[in-house]
């Protein structure tokens, strides 16, 4: 991007972290029984569920294509499972209340539960933009918070980190109520920016600061800082490191900036190099990848996920933000064209994907689109 007053265009690999350099990577991360740095051998899991706690879009009515995934949590299941019984309205037996329907918010939070044999583990993938939205939807969805072993923050952006502190406290409270002693782990990238923002002409607009490491610890989390690929929870989940940038059209987040407190200056941060995806290998189906914003590009992320397993396992599903809401027509067309080549069975675009990209997916890949809307539970 052109040089602007007060704005440096330093290469993102030279951006400084709030964590001292000697602490980056594996040297900073102490051994933990839930984390395996010695192997990237992702095991096959038997089943996989995902509950969308936060997303930009709410749609409790639309049906989905058959033979994709099983979805619950829409209006029909809310009505069938309503706890509000009535006996004063003729044949009516239950009442559906609007207060039981989740609310959308600009961000993403997905509770992912994997099962292998008698072993079950859950990861909270991001925590949405703010605490009230996360708590409100959790109280409506009633997920088993006590089962959450680990929170993965995909990247340092407030629409993914804003609910973290409340999520940590609520998860640990749920564990304590069940007599469980272990607190939740927060798996985060070590290079937390002081602030992130974006350039608007000659001006810079700052986002709210992400929670600090100290705040996460004070909330009750065990912090695990890692910028390398690693598996977690009995090798049932893989968390990526930096995603290689290969395609010519996935060029990052235009105008993105980060504030360097040590230099009292803003620098270009368009690559958002700290973004990491989550993936599982579902028996008989293939790779299921959870991507938060796809600042590295959803095609780049998908190819990287496939390459982890040497191309021997097909890409089954991609769920999360594809970051095409502000994409140009050519970028959207190229993205969908290359996704089609990867031949996933299901695409679940949400958060920052945008309606144009969803329309293009439905047009060119009919039968694969399942919108990732707030409040649904997906069984793959």
CORBELPE-V35296 format. One line per field, one symbol per residue. ss: DSSP state (2 for helix, 1 for strand, 0 for the rest). A space follows every 10 residues. Layout:
ss = ???
This chain:
ss = 0001001100 0222000000 2220222200 0000110000 0001101111 1111000000 0000000001 1100222222 0000100000 0001000222 0000000011 1111110011 1111100000 2222222222 2000222111 1100000222 2002222222 2222222000 0000111100 0000111111 0011110000 0022222220 0111100001 1100001110 0000000000 0000011111 0000111100 0000000111 1100011111 1000000222 2222222200 0000111111 1000000022 2222222222 2200011111 0000222222 2222000010 0000001110
